Amino acid sequence: MGGYKQVIVVRTDIKMSTGKLAAQVAHASVTCVINMIRKEGKFKKWVEEWEKEGQKKIVLQVPSLNELLSIYEKALNKGLPSCLIRDAGLTELEPGTITCAGIGPAPEELVDEITGQLKLL
């Protein structure tokens, strides 16, 4: 088995400042890891291995909410730890706007099956 990585998939059809975008990506990364640590079994082990390897993170893009939700559903159906991030609406976006999705950390080859065709942000 190869290494572990986490992917954050960001919508490009909504306008966010650089700071807002960075915060949303951070929310996705942290939320996925917290959710995984709370579970026993392989997810906790995946986080531990990912941490040992340097916490590899890749930020990718999709052009629409529908494509983001499709990637998210594929990850869930594959059994990968995933989360959707909805903005609180305190600054730039309407409350509840889905901005990004986090996938993993998980084995790279499993993540790539879902996100390998996406472009870097």
N, C-alpha and C positions, 0 to 999 in steps of 0.2 A: 504494500500500500504506500502511496505517495504521502505528501505532507498534508497539512490542514490549512484552510483559508476561510475567510469570511468575505462575503460580497454584499455591498450595499447598492441597491438599484434605485436610481433617482429619476423622477419625472422631469422632463425638460419643457413640458408644455405650460408650466406655471412659472411665473417670474418670482425669483427669490434673490435677495442680495447675497453676496458671498458669505457674509456672517451667518445669515439665516440658513443657507445651504449647509454650511459646516456644522451648525447646531443640529440640523435634522439628521445628517449622516451620523453624528455622534450619538444622538438619541437611538438610532437604529442599532448601532454597534453595541452600545451598553445594554439596551433592552434585550436583545437576543442573548447576550452572555448571561445576564441576570436570570432570565427565564431558564436557561440551560443549567446553570449552577443549582437551581432549586430542584432539578430533577435528578434522580439517581440513574445509574447505568451508563450507557455509552455516551450520552450527551455530556455528562460531567467529565468523562475521560477525554472526549474530543476537545473540550475547553482546556483541560490540563495540557494536552499534547500541543495544541495551538499556541498556548502561552510559552511553552518551552521552545517552540520554533520561531518565536519573535512576533506573534500575533499578526500574521499577514492579512491585510485588508485590501480589497480592490473595490473601487467605486465605478459603477457602470451606469449607463443611461438608457431610458426608454422614452419615446415621444408622447405617451399618453397614459391616462389612468387605466384604460382597458388592458394595455400591454403590461403595465405593472401588476395588475391583479392576476393576469394570466401567468406571469412568471411566479408570483407568490403561490398561486394554486398548484402549479406544477411542483414547486418545492415541497409544499405540504403533502401532496400525493406521493412524492418520492420518499417521504418520511424524514425530510430535513428540517431542522429547527429553523423557524422563520417568524418574522414579526412585521406588522404593518405599522407605520408611524402616521398618526393624525395630529396635525398642528392644533395647539390650544387656541389659536386665533388672537393672541394678545398683541401682535405687532403687524406683520405684513399680510397675512392670509386670513381667509374666513375660518372660523372655528370648525374643526373636523376635517379640514382639507387633508387628504392622504398625500403625503409628500414623497415617501420612499418606503422601501422594504429591505429588511435585513435577512440574509440567509447564512446560516452557520454561526460559528466556525464548524466546519465539517470536512471530511476527506475531499481533497481537491477534485478528484475525478468525478465524484458525485455532484459537486457544485457545478462543475463545468458542463455536465449533461444538461443542466437547466439554463445556465447563463453564458455558456461558451460562445454563443453567436452575438452577444451584445457588445457594444462599443464602449470604450473607456469614456468617462465623463470629461 
